[in-house]
Amino acid sequence: MSNFRLRNRNVSRSFLALATFGLLACGPSLSEPSSHDISGRWSSATAIGPVTQIVVDVKQQAGGIIEGQWSGKVSQPNVPCPPDLGLAPTGGVNGTNAVLGVRWALLGVGDFQGQIIDDHTLRGSFTSCDVIFPITFSLVGPVPGG
């Protein structure tokens, strides 16, 4: 075997070992809780199907667990999807805030997954009734009474 091939193979192995070490040592696991607490009142001007004026009040617990309540408005009664909301729907919120991103379920409407853009902005997608909506949530203040 030529010196060039042997040297090239050793460089390749060294690079692979260094790259592997770099990936493992570069930060926390993506599933670890985020160090950024997103507790507060969040709102969005984006309509999720028939649901508008969405307000989400969440508190982040230890381990990145998110719990809270949501509310919104529906302009038409008896919409087929999501069903049984009424004109002023409310429901529970649960999810997680991890290094990889924020995920929460607005019970009765659908699921959000996104990223923390800055201290006052979450951006991502919301899936409801098999439709994906791009959405931005803005922090409007603390959870009232909390």
C-alpha angles and dihedrals in degrees: 000000000000122000089241093059092044092049091045091051091050091049090049092051092047091049092049092050092047093047092049092049090047093053093048095046100041099091150315124320111277090237094056116108114272116250088224112090111215097189111144147071113310127185138186133199089203116107116229099207104296094348116099137166092039116191121183122193111194139171120200114221130197113296093032094283113157124206132168149100136284134202136185146152131260116201098201126048121233099017111183096227126063086019131211098021102129121205097294105034125187134175148151128291126210133166147103140276108211135164088262094054151288121296124179137161120220097207111233095018112050148264134309125202123175151116137277103248096181138328091293105032137071117181130185143092134307121207117206128159090353091303122116117217124190107230143179124201120200124204108238099176145296123323105276112253091004 
